Amino acid sequence: MVTAGLALALGACASAPRRTHDLAGTVVPPLPAAGAADTRSRFVAGATAMLGQPYRWGGNAPGGFDCSGLVFYAAAGAGIHLPRTAAEQLRVGRSIPRRELRAGDLVFMHLKRKELHVGIALDPDRFVNAPAAGGRVRIDSLSVPLYARGFLQARRVVDDADESAPVKSAER
């Protein structure tokens, strides 16, 4: 009886995902088990898992995200180390032409009410982002005039040579 109870308790502990914290104490999502999807897929999955979460200025955890907070949170869950702000994220990885966008690339734009906005590409046209106050994390199209006019740059933060490794160098 004791053995069965102990086995049940240990089984519950083993099946619960381990959560980690960054240096600021922000909870970051757990990494999927070994053998799961590649880094790009984990990055995109971490962001799309937050669809519907409310926008919150300065937010970088479930319950509220700003644009760069969503990128920071999803990247951490995929094992990609990115800085926290959109301006800092704009200096990481390498610039790529828009026509070469792939899932997991970052897209940056200037919007009317935001100096700099960032999202995570899902494919060459769609991206996930935390748009603005009163909004929620959602998927948008780069073809929408607001985003097409404001498009600034795309950056690759996962190295092409090794899909599982984050880009190590940052352009300045």
C-alpha positions, 0 to 999 in steps of 0.5 A: 500500500505504501509502495503504491502511494509512493509510486503514484506520488513520484509518477505525478512529480515526474509528469509535471513540467518543470518551470524555470525562472529568468534572473528577473524572476519571470517564469519561462515555459518548460522545454519539451522533452528530448526528441521533440520538435526542433528549436524553430517549432518550439519557439513558434509553439510557445508563442501560439500557445499564448494566443488570446492572452491580453496585451499588457505593457511590460508583460512577459508572462502568461496573463499579459504580454507586450510584443517583445515580452511575447518574443522573449517568453517564447524564445526562452521556452525554446532555449533561445536567449534573446534580450527583453526589448524590441530595440535590443531584439532588433540587434540579434541574429542576422537580417534576412530579406522578407521573401526568405521569412521562415517560421521562427524568424522575427519581424519588425515594423514601425507602427503609427502608435508604436515606434517599434513592434516585433512579432514571430513569423509563422510563414512568409506572410503570417506572424504572431504578436501582441499588438497593442493595449486592449488587444490580445496575442493574435496572428496577423498578416504582413499583407495587411496595409498597416503591417506592410507599410510599417515593415522594417526588417526581418531577423533570423535568430535560429542558425540555418546551419544547425536548426537546433542552435540559436544564432550566437552572434549579434550584428551591431 
